[in-house]
Amino acid sequence: MRFLLDAEQRAFTASLDAMLTAARTPAVIRSWSAGDHGAGRALWSRLADAGVFALAVPEADGGLGPRPVELVVAFVELGRHAVPGPLVETVTAATLLSTGDRARELLPALASGRTTATVAPPAPTDAPTITLYDDTDTGTAPAGHAPALYTPALEGNSSTPKANSPTPETPDANSLTPEGTLPAPEGTPLALDGDAASLRLVVDAEGLRLAPGHGPVRVSLDPARRLTPLTPGGELLTERPPVEEAFALARLATAAQALGVGLALLDRTVAHVRRRTQFGVPIGSFQAVKHRLADAKIALEFARPLLLGAALTRDPVDIAAAKVSACEAAYGTAKAALQLHGAIGYTAEYDLSLWLTKAIALRSAWGTPRECRAVVVRGR
């Protein structure tokens, strides 16, 4: 099936691309990673003015939505430019806050960008540990965290590492969580950018709560994704938040972000192999290089209709399939990009690293490949 964006959606995409290109996001990412949120907040305001966050907020509450297709279009561009911040978590919060008078009072500020939000779901009651980051997809890395639905950066929302991490400068694997963060106490939910968000939400057995604070920032594999434990307790905003719907949207937005990351990695790698010469010719003229890039392109383009189709149906199975396809395509493109760039690809100072680490982190965020495949197999 072929999906085509209409003229308005294409114009929206072009406007976001132009704005984010002018923003020079690599500098914004590095500042955000260092804990300086000034440039990131300024960019956040411009995204809000463009209507990005309003797409997830109902019209009755000051938004433009819900408009999942346009949200996917926006998040592909956010991923393409590796925009930092709790982007997925903010649109997830918009859905969680859509029931209950007290919760809905917070939605207009989310839509306008005056408020940023992060979300930490509860640890599962039946199984306190699950796989969060699994490079081989064998399901061997337990994590004392939340259900499969939340693995924010997988980057480190829990415990137990993979020793064969693809990142060359990862610290001692035995002391890190799946995404490369220092371990939190078992069962402690970690939220993305809890130090920067003005709304910190926790889903527990009683409903949706407004956490009163956060703990120390955990070091993550993707330095732009800063994970913090949230302080338990706090005001109960609503007893019946639409958790499944919200977490499905989070998975969909993460898939769109990953697709954008993969497309950016492909574009940067194509440009590199055209410039880099060996034996007097560009390395992009070598058949083996062409095949690697063609495989990456095909995987990314096959993921796109799955993603747009899932945005139309909003079916959890379709969303899980799109998440696997987009994140695996981005992850495969990241591996190809790293190999074809050679030694410079390993350099943290080189901008490529900002997309490489994000592709790895997003692969497991809000559901690992294994967990998403299980949803597809079960059909629910």
C-alpha positions as a Markdown table, in Angstrom:
| # | Residue | x | y | z |
|---|---|---|---|---|
| 1 | Met | 0.0 | 0.0 | 0.0 |
| 2 | Arg | 1.3 | 3.5 | -0.8 |
| 3 | Phe | 0.8 | 6.4 | 1.5 |
| 4 | Leu | 1.3 | 10.0 | 0.2 |
| 5 | Leu | 1.3 | 13.1 | 2.3 |
| 6 | Asp | -1.0 | 15.9 | 1.1 |
| 7 | Ala | 0.2 | 19.4 | 0.2 |
| 8 | Glu | -0.4 | 20.8 | 3.7 |
| 9 | Gln | 1.5 | 17.9 | 5.3 |
| 10 | Arg | 4.4 | 18.3 | 2.9 |
| 11 | Ala | 4.5 | 22.1 | 3.6 |
| 12 | Phe | 4.5 | 21.4 | 7.4 |
| 13 | Thr | 7.5 | 19.0 | 6.9 |
| 14 | Ala | 9.4 | 21.5 | 4.8 |
| 15 | Ser | 8.8 | 24.3 | 7.4 |
| 16 | Leu | 10.0 | 22.1 | 10.3 |
| 17 | Asp | 13.1 | 21.0 | 8.3 |
| 18 | Ala | 14.0 | 24.6 | 7.4 |
| 19 | Met | 13.5 | 25.8 | 11.0 |
| 20 | Leu | 15.6 | 23.0 | 12.5 |
| 21 | Thr | 18.3 | 23.3 | 9.9 |
| 22 | Ala | 18.6 | 27.0 | 10.8 |
| 23 | Ala | 18.7 | 26.1 | 14.5 |
| 24 | Arg | 22.0 | 24.2 | 14.1 |
| 25 | Thr | 20.8 | 21.4 | 16.4 |
| 26 | Pro | 24.3 | 19.8 | 17.0 |
| 27 | Ala | 25.2 | 22.7 | 19.2 |
| 28 | Val | 21.9 | 22.6 | 21.0 |
| 29 | Ile | 22.3 | 18.9 | 21.6 |
| 30 | Arg | 25.8 | 19.3 | 23.1 |
| 31 | Ser | 24.5 | 22.1 | 25.4 |
| 32 | Trp | 21.5 | 20.0 | 26.5 |
| 33 | Ser | 23.8 | 17.0 | 27.2 |
| 34 | Ala | 25.9 | 19.2 | 29.5 |
| 35 | Gly | 22.8 | 20.3 | 31.5 |
| 36 | Asp | 22.5 | 23.7 | 29.8 |
| 37 | His | 18.9 | 23.8 | 28.7 |
| 38 | Gly | 18.7 | 27.4 | 27.5 |
| 39 | Ala | 19.1 | 26.8 | 23.7 |
| 40 | Gly | 17.0 | 23.7 | 24.0 |
| 41 | Arg | 14.1 | 25.6 | 25.6 |
| 42 | Ala | 14.3 | 28.3 | 23.0 |
| 43 | Leu | 14.0 | 25.7 | 20.2 |
| 44 | Trp | 11.2 | 24.0 | 22.2 |
| 45 | Ser | 9.3 | 27.3 | 22.1 |
| 46 | Arg | 9.7 | 27.5 | 18.3 |
| 47 | Leu | 8.5 | 24.0 | 17.9 |
| 48 | Ala | 5.4 | 24.8 | 20.0 |
| 49 | Asp | 4.7 | 27.9 | 17.9 |
| 50 | Ala | 4.8 | 25.6 | 14.9 |
| 51 | Gly | 2.1 | 23.6 | 16.5 |
| 52 | Val | 4.0 | 20.4 | 17.1 |
| 53 | Phe | 2.8 | 19.7 | 20.7 |
| 54 | Ala | -0.7 | 21.0 | 20.0 |
| 55 | Leu | -1.1 | 18.0 | 17.6 |
| 56 | Ala | -1.4 | 15.7 | 20.6 |
| 57 | Val | -3.8 | 17.9 | 22.6 |
| 58 | Pro | -7.5 | 17.8 | 21.9 |
| 59 | Glu | -9.1 | 21.0 | 20.4 |
| 60 | Ala | -11.3 | 21.3 | 23.4 |
| 61 | Asp | -8.2 | 21.8 | 25.6 |
| 62 | Gly | -6.4 | 24.3 | 23.5 |
| 63 | Gly | -4.8 | 22.0 | 21.0 |
| 64 | Leu | -5.1 | 20.9 | 17.4 |
| 65 | Gly | -5.6 | 17.2 | 17.8 |
| 66 | Pro | -5.4 | 14.5 | 18.2 |
| 67 | Arg | -3.7 | 14.3 | 14.7 |
| 68 | Pro | -1.5 | 11.2 | 14.8 |
| 69 | Val | -0.4 | 11.4 | 11.1 |
| 70 | Glu | 0.8 | 15.0 | 11.4 |
| 71 | Leu | 2.4 | 14.0 | 14.7 |
| 72 | Val | 4.4 | 11.3 | 12.9 |
| 73 | Val | 5.4 | 13.7 | 10.2 |
| 74 | Ala | 6.7 | 16.1 | 12.8 |
| 75 | Phe | 8.6 | 13.4 | 14.8 |
| 76 | Val | 10.3 | 12.2 | 11.7 |
| 77 | Glu | 11.8 | 15.7 | 11.3 |
| 78 | Leu | 12.6 | 15.9 | 15.0 |
| 79 | Gly | 14.5 | 12.7 | 14.7 |
| 80 | Arg | 16.2 | 13.8 | 11.5 |
| 81 | His | 17.6 | 16.7 | 13.3 |
| 82 | Ala | 18.2 | 14.8 | 16.6 |
| 83 | Val | 16.3 | 17.4 | 18.7 |
| 84 | Pro | 16.9 | 16.8 | 22.4 |
| 85 | Gly | 14.3 | 16.9 | 25.2 |
| 86 | Pro | 11.3 | 14.9 | 26.4 |
| 87 | Leu | 9.5 | 15.2 | 23.1 |
| 88 | Val | 7.9 | 11.7 | 23.1 |
| 89 | Glu | 7.1 | 12.1 | 26.8 |
| 90 | Thr | 5.4 | 15.4 | 26.4 |
| 91 | Val | 2.9 | 14.1 | 23.7 |
| 92 | Thr | 2.4 | 11.0 | 25.9 |
| 93 | Ala | 1.6 | 13.2 | 28.8 |
| 94 | Ala | -1.0 | 15.0 | 26.7 |
| 95 | Thr | -2.9 | 11.8 | 26.3 |
| 96 | Leu | -2.5 | 10.7 | 29.9 |
| 97 | Leu | -3.9 | 14.1 | 31.0 |
| 98 | Ser | -6.9 | 13.9 | 28.7 |
| 99 | Thr | -9.3 | 12.6 | 31.4 |
| 100 | Gly | -10.2 | 14.3 | 34.7 |
| 101 | Asp | -10.8 | 18.0 | 35.2 |
| 102 | Arg | -7.6 | 18.6 | 37.3 |
| 103 | Ala | -5.5 | 16.8 | 34.7 |
| 104 | Arg | -7.1 | 18.6 | 31.7 |
| 105 | Glu | -6.2 | 21.9 | 33.3 |
| 106 | Leu | -2.6 | 21.2 | 32.5 |
| 107 | Leu | -3.1 | 20.6 | 28.8 |
| 108 | Pro | -3.2 | 24.2 | 27.4 |
| 109 | Ala | 0.3 | 24.9 | 28.7 |
| 110 | Leu | 1.5 | 21.7 | 27.1 |
| 111 | Ala | 0.0 | 22.7 | 23.7 |
| 112 | Ser | 1.6 | 26.1 | 23.9 |
| 113 | Gly | 5.0 | 24.9 | 24.9 |
| 114 | Arg | 5.0 | 26.8 | 28.2 |
| 115 | Thr | 5.2 | 23.4 | 29.9 |
| 116 | Thr | 7.4 | 20.4 | 29.2 |
| 117 | Ala | 6.5 | 17.0 | 30.6 |
| 118 | Thr | 8.1 | 13.7 | 31.3 |
| 119 | Val | 6.5 | 10.4 | 32.2 |
| 120 | Ala | 7.6 | 7.4 | 34.4 |
| 121 | Pro | 5.3 | 4.5 | 34.5 |
| 122 | Pro | 5.2 | 2.0 | 37.4 |
| 123 | Ala | 7.4 | -1.1 | 37.8 |
| 124 | Pro | 5.4 | -4.2 | 36.9 |
| 125 | Thr | 3.8 | -5.9 | 39.8 |
| 126 | Asp | 4.1 | -9.4 | 38.4 |
| 127 | Ala | 7.7 | -9.2 | 37.2 |
| 128 | Pro | 10.0 | -6.6 | 38.6 |
| 129 | Thr | 12.6 | -7.1 | 35.9 |
| 130 | Ile | 12.3 | -7.2 | 32.1 |
| 131 | Thr | 14.5 | -6.8 | 29.1 |
| 132 | Leu | 15.1 | -3.2 | 28.2 |
| 133 | Tyr | 18.1 | -3.2 | 25.8 |
| 134 | Asp | 19.0 | -6.3 | 23.9 |
| 135 | Asp | 21.5 | -5.9 | 21.1 |
| 136 | Thr | 21.1 | -9.5 | 19.9 |
| 137 | Asp | 17.3 | -9.7 | 20.7 |
| 138 | Thr | 17.8 | -12.8 | 22.7 |
| 139 | Gly | 16.1 | -11.5 | 25.7 |
| 140 | Thr | 18.9 | -12.0 | 28.2 |
| 141 | Ala | 19.2 | -8.5 | 29.8 |
| 142 | Pro | 16.8 | -8.0 | 32.7 |
| 143 | Ala | 16.0 | -4.5 | 33.9 |
| 144 | Gly | 14.4 | -3.5 | 37.2 |
| 145 | His | 12.1 | -1.0 | 35.5 |
| 146 | Ala | 8.7 | -0.5 | 34.1 |
| 147 | Pro | 6.8 | -2.7 | 31.6 |
| 148 | Ala | 7.9 | -3.1 | 28.1 |
| 149 | Leu | 6.0 | 0.0 | 27.2 |
| 150 | Tyr | 8.5 | 2.3 | 28.8 |
| 151 | Thr | 12.2 | 2.1 | 28.2 |
| 152 | Pro | 13.1 | 5.7 | 27.5 |
| 153 | Ala | 16.3 | 5.7 | 26.1 |
| 154 | Leu | 16.9 | 2.5 | 26.7 |
| 155 | Glu | 19.2 | 4.2 | 27.4 |
| 156 | Gly | 19.2 | 3.4 | 30.7 |
| 157 | Asn | 16.1 | 3.1 | 32.6 |
| 158 | Ser | 17.2 | 0.1 | 34.5 |
| 159 | Ser | 19.8 | -2.4 | 35.3 |
| 160 | Thr | 21.9 | -5.2 | 33.7 |
| 161 | Pro | 24.0 | -4.5 | 30.7 |
| 162 | Lys | 25.0 | -6.1 | 27.4 |
| 163 | Ala | 28.7 | -6.7 | 27.3 |
| 164 | Asn | 28.9 | -6.4 | 23.6 |
| 165 | Ser | 27.7 | -2.8 | 23.4 |
| 166 | Pro | 28.3 | -1.3 | 19.9 |
| 167 | Thr | 29.5 | 2.0 | 21.4 |
| 168 | Pro | 33.3 | 2.1 | 21.6 |
| 169 | Glu | 33.6 | 4.5 | 24.5 |
| 170 | Thr | 31.0 | 2.9 | 26.8 |
| 171 | Pro | 32.3 | 2.6 | 30.4 |
| 172 | Asp | 32.7 | -0.8 | 32.1 |
| 173 | Ala | 29.7 | -2.8 | 30.9 |
| 174 | Asn | 29.4 | -4.6 | 34.3 |
| 175 | Ser | 28.5 | -1.4 | 36.0 |
| 176 | Leu | 26.0 | 0.0 | 33.5 |
| 177 | Thr | 22.3 | -0.5 | 32.7 |
| 178 | Pro | 21.2 | -1.6 | 29.2 |
| 179 | Glu | 21.4 | 1.8 | 27.8 |
| 180 | Gly | 24.6 | 2.6 | 29.5 |
| 181 | Thr | 23.5 | 4.4 | 32.6 |
| 182 | Leu | 24.5 | 3.9 | 36.2 |
| 183 | Pro | 22.0 | 1.5 | 37.9 |
| 184 | Ala | 19.1 | 2.7 | 40.0 |
| 185 | Pro | 17.5 | 0.8 | 42.8 |
| 186 | Glu | 15.5 | -2.1 | 41.6 |
| 187 | Gly | 12.0 | -1.1 | 40.6 |
| 188 | Thr | 12.8 | 2.6 | 40.5 |
| 189 | Pro | 11.1 | 4.1 | 37.3 |
| 190 | Leu | 13.4 | 6.5 | 35.5 |
| 191 | Ala | 12.0 | 9.4 | 33.5 |
| 192 | Leu | 13.7 | 11.1 | 30.5 |
| 193 | Asp | 14.9 | 14.7 | 31.3 |
| 194 | Gly | 13.3 | 14.8 | 34.7 |
| 195 | Asp | 15.7 | 17.7 | 35.6 |
| 196 | Ala | 14.4 | 19.8 | 32.7 |
| 197 | Ala | 10.7 | 19.0 | 32.6 |
| 198 | Ser | 8.2 | 21.2 | 34.5 |
| 199 | Leu | 5.6 | 18.4 | 34.7 |
| 200 | Arg | 6.8 | 15.0 | 36.0 |
| 201 | Leu | 4.2 | 12.3 | 35.8 |
| 202 | Val | 4.1 | 8.9 | 37.4 |
| 203 | Val | 1.6 | 6.2 | 36.7 |
| 204 | Asp | 1.0 | 4.0 | 39.7 |
| 205 | Ala | -1.7 | 1.6 | 41.0 |
| 206 | Glu | -3.9 | 4.5 | 42.0 |
| 207 | Gly | -3.7 | 6.5 | 38.7 |
| 208 | Leu | -1.6 | 9.4 | 37.4 |
| 209 | Arg | 0.4 | 11.4 | 39.9 |
| 210 | Leu | 2.3 | 14.7 | 39.7 |
| 211 | Ala | 5.7 | 13.8 | 41.1 |
| 212 | Pro | 7.0 | 16.5 | 43.5 |
| 213 | Gly | 10.7 | 16.2 | 42.4 |
| 214 | His | 13.4 | 14.0 | 40.9 |
| 215 | Gly | 16.7 | 12.3 | 41.8 |
| 216 | Pro | 20.1 | 12.7 | 40.3 |
| 217 | Val | 20.7 | 12.5 | 36.6 |
| 218 | Arg | 22.0 | 9.1 | 35.3 |
| 219 | Val | 24.7 | 9.1 | 32.7 |
| 220 | Ser | 23.3 | 7.6 | 29.4 |
| 221 | Leu | 24.6 | 6.0 | 26.3 |
| 222 | Asp | 23.0 | 8.8 | 24.4 |
| 223 | Pro | 24.3 | 11.9 | 26.3 |
| 224 | Ala | 21.3 | 14.0 | 25.1 |
| 225 | Arg | 18.9 | 11.7 | 26.9 |
| 226 | Arg | 19.2 | 12.4 | 30.7 |
| 227 | Leu | 17.4 | 9.9 | 32.9 |
| 228 | Thr | 16.3 | 10.6 | 36.5 |
| 229 | Pro | 14.3 | 8.8 | 39.1 |
| 230 | Leu | 11.2 | 10.6 | 40.1 |
| 231 | Thr | 10.2 | 11.3 | 43.7 |
| 232 | Pro | 7.3 | 9.0 | 44.7 |
| 233 | Gly | 3.9 | 10.3 | 45.8 |
| 234 | Gly | 2.6 | 13.7 | 44.8 |
| 235 | Glu | -0.8 | 14.9 | 43.8 |
| 236 | Leu | -3.2 | 12.5 | 42.2 |
| 237 | Leu | -4.4 | 14.1 | 39.0 |
| 238 | Thr | -6.7 | 11.4 | 37.7 |
| 239 | Glu | -7.6 | 7.9 | 38.7 |
| 240 | Arg | -8.2 | 6.5 | 35.2 |
| 241 | Pro | -5.6 | 7.8 | 32.8 |
| 242 | Pro | -5.7 | 6.2 | 29.3 |
| 243 | Val | -2.4 | 4.4 | 29.8 |
| 244 | Glu | -2.6 | 2.0 | 26.9 |
| 245 | Glu | -3.6 | 4.7 | 24.5 |
| 246 | Ala | -0.8 | 7.0 | 25.8 |
| 247 | Phe | 1.9 | 4.4 | 25.7 |
| 248 | Ala | 0.9 | 3.3 | 22.2 |
| 249 | Leu | 1.3 | 6.9 | 21.1 |
| 250 | Ala | 4.7 | 7.0 | 22.7 |
| 251 | Arg | 5.7 | 3.9 | 20.8 |
| 252 | Leu | 4.4 | 5.5 | 17.6 |
| 253 | Ala | 6.3 | 8.8 | 18.1 |
| 254 | Thr | 9.5 | 6.9 | 19.0 |
| 255 | Ala | 9.2 | 4.9 | 15.8 |
| 256 | Ala | 8.8 | 8.1 | 13.8 |
| 257 | Gln | 11.8 | 9.7 | 15.6 |
| 258 | Ala | 13.9 | 6.6 | 14.8 |
| 259 | Leu | 13.0 | 6.8 | 11.1 |
| 260 | Gly | 14.1 | 10.4 | 11.0 |
| 261 | Val | 17.4 | 9.4 | 12.8 |
| 262 | Gly | 18.0 | 6.7 | 10.2 |
| 263 | Leu | 17.3 | 9.0 | 7.3 |
| 264 | Ala | 19.8 | 11.6 | 8.7 |
| 265 | Leu | 22.4 | 8.9 | 9.1 |
| 266 | Leu | 21.9 | 7.7 | 5.6 |
| 267 | Asp | 22.1 | 11.3 | 4.1 |
| 268 | Arg | 25.3 | 12.0 | 6.1 |
| 269 | Thr | 26.9 | 8.7 | 5.0 |
| 270 | Val | 26.1 | 9.2 | 1.4 |
| 271 | Ala | 27.7 | 12.6 | 1.5 |
| 272 | His | 30.8 | 11.2 | 3.2 |
| 273 | Val | 31.3 | 8.4 | 0.7 |
| 274 | Arg | 31.1 | 10.9 | -2.1 |
| 275 | Arg | 33.9 | 13.0 | -0.6 |
| 276 | Arg | 36.1 | 10.2 | 0.8 |
| 277 | Thr | 38.5 | 8.9 | -1.8 |
| 278 | Gln | 40.6 | 5.7 | -1.9 |
| 279 | Phe | 42.8 | 4.5 | -4.8 |
| 280 | Gly | 42.0 | 7.8 | -6.5 |
| 281 | Val | 38.2 | 7.4 | -6.6 |
| 282 | Pro | 35.3 | 8.1 | -4.2 |
| 283 | Ile | 34.6 | 5.1 | -2.0 |
| 284 | Gly | 31.0 | 5.5 | -2.9 |
| 285 | Ser | 31.8 | 4.1 | -6.3 |
| 286 | Phe | 32.7 | 0.7 | -4.8 |
| 287 | Gln | 30.0 | -1.9 | -5.2 |
| 288 | Ala | 30.2 | -3.2 | -1.6 |
| 289 | Val | 29.6 | 0.4 | -0.3 |
| 290 | Lys | 26.7 | 0.9 | -2.7 |
| 291 | His | 25.1 | -2.3 | -1.5 |
| 292 | Arg | 25.3 | -1.4 | 2.1 |
| 293 | Leu | 23.7 | 2.0 | 1.5 |
| 294 | Ala | 21.1 | 0.5 | -0.8 |
| 295 | Asp | 20.1 | -2.0 | 1.9 |
| 296 | Ala | 19.8 | 0.8 | 4.4 |
| 297 | Lys | 17.7 | 2.9 | 2.1 |
| 298 | Ile | 15.4 | 0.0 | 1.3 |
| 299 | Ala | 14.9 | -0.8 | 5.0 |
| 300 | Leu | 14.1 | 2.8 | 5.8 |
| 301 | Glu | 11.7 | 3.2 | 2.9 |
| 302 | Phe | 9.9 | -0.1 | 3.8 |
| 303 | Ala | 9.4 | 1.3 | 7.4 |
| 304 | Arg | 7.8 | 4.5 | 6.2 |
| 305 | Pro | 4.4 | 3.0 | 5.0 |
| 306 | Leu | 4.2 | 0.9 | 8.1 |
| 307 | Leu | 4.6 | 4.0 | 10.2 |
| 308 | Leu | 2.0 | 6.0 | 8.4 |
| 309 | Gly | -0.4 | 3.1 | 8.3 |
| 310 | Ala | -0.1 | 2.7 | 12.1 |
| 311 | Ala | -0.8 | 6.4 | 12.5 |
| 312 | Leu | -4.0 | 6.0 | 10.6 |
| 313 | Thr | -5.2 | 2.8 | 12.4 |
| 314 | Arg | -3.7 | 3.5 | 15.8 |
| 315 | Asp | -3.9 | -0.3 | 16.3 |
| 316 | Pro | -1.4 | -1.5 | 18.9 |
| 317 | Val | -0.3 | -4.3 | 16.6 |
| 318 | Asp | 0.3 | -2.0 | 13.7 |
| 319 | Ile | 2.2 | 0.4 | 16.0 |
| 320 | Ala | 4.4 | -2.4 | 17.3 |
| 321 | Ala | 5.2 | -3.6 | 13.8 |
| 322 | Ala | 6.1 | 0.0 | 12.8 |
| 323 | Lys | 8.3 | 0.3 | 15.8 |
| 324 | Val | 10.2 | -2.8 | 15.0 |
| 325 | Ser | 10.6 | -1.9 | 11.4 |
| 326 | Ala | 11.6 | 1.7 | 11.9 |
| 327 | Cys | 14.0 | 1.2 | 14.8 |
| 328 | Glu | 15.7 | -1.9 | 13.2 |
| 329 | Ala | 16.1 | 0.1 | 10.0 |
| 330 | Ala | 17.7 | 3.0 | 11.9 |
| 331 | Tyr | 19.9 | 0.7 | 13.9 |
| 332 | Gly | 21.1 | -1.1 | 10.7 |
| 333 | Thr | 21.8 | 2.3 | 9.1 |
| 334 | Ala | 23.7 | 3.4 | 12.2 |
| 335 | Lys | 26.0 | 0.3 | 11.9 |
| 336 | Ala | 26.5 | 0.9 | 8.2 |
| 337 | Ala | 27.2 | 4.6 | 8.8 |
| 338 | Leu | 29.8 | 3.8 | 11.5 |
| 339 | Gln | 31.6 | 1.3 | 9.3 |
| 340 | Leu | 31.6 | 3.5 | 6.2 |
| 341 | His | 32.9 | 6.5 | 8.1 |
| 342 | Gly | 35.8 | 4.6 | 9.4 |
| 343 | Ala | 37.7 | 5.8 | 12.5 |
| 344 | Ile | 36.1 | 9.2 | 12.5 |
| 345 | Gly | 32.8 | 7.6 | 13.1 |
| 346 | Tyr | 33.9 | 6.6 | 16.6 |
| 347 | Thr | 34.8 | 10.2 | 17.5 |
| 348 | Ala | 32.5 | 11.8 | 20.0 |
| 349 | Glu | 33.4 | 15.2 | 18.8 |
| 350 | Tyr | 32.2 | 14.3 | 15.3 |
| 351 | Asp | 28.5 | 15.2 | 14.8 |
| 352 | Leu | 27.7 | 11.7 | 13.5 |
| 353 | Ser | 27.9 | 10.4 | 17.0 |
| 354 | Leu | 24.9 | 12.4 | 18.0 |
| 355 | Trp | 22.7 | 10.3 | 15.7 |
| 356 | Leu | 24.5 | 7.0 | 16.2 |
| 357 | Thr | 23.9 | 6.9 | 19.9 |
| 358 | Lys | 20.3 | 8.0 | 19.5 |
| 359 | Ala | 19.6 | 5.2 | 17.0 |
| 360 | Ile | 20.8 | 2.7 | 19.5 |
| 361 | Ala | 18.8 | 4.3 | 22.3 |
| 362 | Leu | 15.6 | 4.6 | 20.4 |
| 363 | Arg | 15.7 | 1.0 | 19.4 |
| 364 | Ser | 14.6 | -0.1 | 22.8 |
| 365 | Ala | 12.8 | 3.0 | 24.0 |
| 366 | Trp | 9.1 | 2.3 | 24.8 |
| 367 | Gly | 9.5 | -1.3 | 23.8 |
| 368 | Thr | 12.4 | -3.5 | 22.7 |
| 369 | Pro | 12.3 | -5.3 | 19.3 |
| 370 | Arg | 11.6 | -8.6 | 21.1 |
| 371 | Glu | 8.6 | -7.1 | 23.0 |
| 372 | Cys | 7.2 | -5.4 | 19.9 |
| 373 | Arg | 7.5 | -8.6 | 17.9 |
| 374 | Ala | 5.7 | -10.5 | 20.7 |
| 375 | Val | 2.8 | -8.0 | 20.3 |
| 376 | Val | 2.6 | -8.7 | 16.6 |
| 377 | Val | 2.7 | -12.4 | 17.1 |
| 378 | Arg | 0.0 | -12.3 | 19.8 |
| 379 | Gly | -2.1 | -10.0 | 17.7 |
| 380 | Arg | -2.8 | -7.7 | 20.6 |
